[in-house]
Amino acid sequence: MEKKGKFIVLEGGEGSGKSTCIEALRERLPLIFGTHACLFTREPGGTPAGEVIRRILMAKYLDLRSMQPLTELMLFCAARAEHVETVINPALQNGTHVVCDRFDASTIAYQIDGPERKDMWGNFQTLNALAIGHRKVFHQWMGGPHPDMYIILDVDPWVGLERTKEAKGEDTTRFDEKEMAFHVRVRESFLHFAQIHSGCTTVIDAGMAQEDVVKEVFDIVLSVIDS
């Protein structure tokens, strides 16, 4: 039986350097493991339907202030359901390693903790479990792919947003333009997630020089794939 692929997720606030790290992985990993050994994807997105949902959720030109929190959460989870079912799970079962730009830790940070919607926690647990393909067994959600490693790039929100402004210019998303307090809570959420899930989460100081951050991420990914 073919060995399952490893599932690695990069998480972090705005300007944490996820895109830079993923591009470096995209260049280097095929040289080590072969052209088709690794799949790179993102959330929301990763599928035709997911990319349509992404455009809706990220767009600044749409007035989404009146969108209900549950509607937003359901859209993120709908994109994840399509992503897991048609891309992530088949790749892992085929022995392909999957590197994903954001997953469920981002949903907790941006849809629950950032906007201070603790009342959405129960909805998140149910919707996320269904999206990942879990089934309820003896009152616990089980099954479905779970990341082998979450790599959280931690950066001071003030620094991260300045980087975002320099990199994107006018091409920012509506999440980039949230108030600073929102981004502070997002950072705290990621760090709290890392504490709770310490067995499968590594936090990297993304305030370091870019090449040092990339090297740390690369070394962690190699160790996970080789384990």
N, C-alpha and C positions, 0 to 999 in steps of 0.2 A: 504494500500500500504506500502511495506517495506521501511524503511528509508534508504536513500543512505548512503554508506560508506564515510568516510573522506579520503581525498587525501593529504598526507604529504610528502614533499620532503626535503631531506638533501642535501645541497650544500656546496662547499668549495674547497679551493685549495689543493694542494698536502700536505699530512701530517697534515691535519686539524683534523683528528680523526673521520671522518665519519664512517668508518668501525667499530671502537670500539663502537660508540654510537648505531649503527644499531644492532650489536650483543647483546648489553645490552637490547635494545628494543625487540629483537627477543626472549630473555629469559623471560623478565618480563611481556610483554603485554598479552601473552596467559594465564598467571596466573590470570589476572584480568578480561579479556574479553572472554576467552575461546580459545580453540586450533585453531579454524578455523575463528576467528573473524578478524584476521589481515593477510595481505599478504605482504611479503617482496620481493622486486625486485630491478633491477638496470638498468641503461642506460650507454652506449649502452648495450643491452642484454635483458634479461628477457624472451626471446622466443628462440626456436632453431635457427631461421633465424637471430635474433638479436645477438646471441652469436657468430655466424659465422662472422657477420659484425664486432663485437667487436674484434675478434682475428686479423682481417685484420687491423683495425684502430690502435690498441695498439701495434702491433708487432714491436720490434726493428730490427728484422732480415730482414724485408722487407724494401727496399729502397723507401720510400714514399715521398722523398723530391721533386720528380717531379710531384707528384699528384696535380692536379689543385684544388684550394680552393673550387670551386663549387662542384667538385666530392666528396671531403671530407664532405662538408656540406650535400650533398644529401645522402650520406651513413648514417650519423647520423640521418637524418630525416626519411630515409627509415626504419631504426631500430625502430625509435619512432612510426612510423605509424603502424607497425606490433605489437608493444608492446601495444599501446593504444587500438587498435581494438580487439586484442585477449586476453589481460590480464587485463589491467587497467580498461577499461570501463566496461567490464562484471563484474569484482569484485565489483566495486563501485555500479553498478546497483543492485547487489545482496545483498548489505548492508555490504560488507566486507571493512574494512579499509585498505588502501594501503599506505605502507611506501616505498618510492623509493629513491635509492641512485643515485642522479643526475637526472636532467630533462632539460628543455629548458634554464634555467639561465646558466647552464654549457656550452651549445652550444654558447650562446652569448659571454661568457667569453673566451672560448678556441678556437672558430673558427672565431670570429669577433674581439673582443677587444684585446686579447692576441697577435695575429699576425698582429694587426693594419690593418684589412680589413673592414673598414667602408663601402666600396663599396659593400660589401656582405649583407648589412642590408636589402635591399628590397627583395633579394632572400631568406634570412632567414625568413622574415615575411610571405612570401607566402608559402614556403616549410613547415615551422613549423605549420602554420594554417592548411594546408592540412593533415599533419601527425597527428595532434591532433583531426582531424575530424570536424574542423570548416566549416561553409559554409558562403558565402558572401551574406549579406543582406544589401541593401542600402549602399554599399561601405564599410561595416564593416564586419570583420570576427566574426562570432558568433557560439555558440554551442561547443560541445566537452568538455571533462573534464578539469577543471582548478584546480590546487592545492589549497586546503583550507589554507595551510600554507607552506611557504618555510622557512626552518631553515638553515641559513648560518653560518657555523663555520668559523670564521675569525682568521687567524693566519699569523704572519709575514712570508713571503716566505722563508727567511733564516732559520728560526726555522722549518718550515714545511718540507723543503727539507732535512734538517739534520735528522729529524724523519723518513722520507721516506727512506733515505739511510740506516739508522739503521734497519728499519723494513723489507725492501725488499732485501737488499744486491744487488745481481746481477739481481734480478728478477724485474727490473724496466720497465716501459713502455717508449715509445718514448716521451710522454708528460712530464714525470718526468725529462727527460734529456734536456728539452728546456733551453735556456739561462735565467739568473736571471731576466732580464728586461721583458721577456715574463710573468714570474710568478708574477711580480709586477703589470703588467697591468691586469692580471687575477684577482688578489685581488681587484684592483680598480674597475673592472667591477662588481664584486659581490656586493661591497659596493654601487655602483651607482644603481644597480638593486634594492637593499634594499630601497634606498631613493625613487625611482620612484614607487615601489610597497609596500610602507610602511604598507598598510592596511592588507597585507597577508604575510608579511615577518618579521622574527625576526633574529637579528644578535647576535651571542653568541661569547664571547671572548674565542677562543680555545687555548689561551696561558695559561689559568688557569690549575690547577691540573686536571688530567684526570677524577677523580671521581666527581669533581664539574661540569665539562662540561657535563658528562653523566647525572647528576642529573637535570641540567637545561633543557637539551633536553627532558628527560623523563617527567618533569613537563609540558613542553609546549605541548608535544604530548598528554598527558592526558587531558589537558584543551581543546585542539582542538576536541578530540574524544567526550568529555563530553558536548561540546557546542551544 
